[in-house]
Amino acid sequence: MNKKLRLFLSLLLVLLLIYAFIVSPYNPLFLLLLAPGLFAIYKVKK
């Protein structure tokens, strides 16, 4: 994966996180959606 795409993906994830904390900090459904995204980025960075 190239650097620009990786940067865009992590930026998107950060924006999603901020949005989630503003809207619903204790929404378990959101964590279920976020977990695969975090895992994907972790796998890419390794």
Stockholm file with secondary structure:
# STOCKHOLM 1.0

chainA/1-46         MNKKLRLFLSLLLVLLLIYAFIVSPYNPLFLLLLAPGLFAIYKVKK
#=GR chainA/1-46 SS CCHHHHHHHHHHHHHHHHHHHHHCTTCHHHHHHHHHHHHHHHHHHC
#=GC SS_cons        CCHHHHHHHHHHHHHHHHHHHHHCTTCHHHHHHHHHHHHHHHHHHC
//
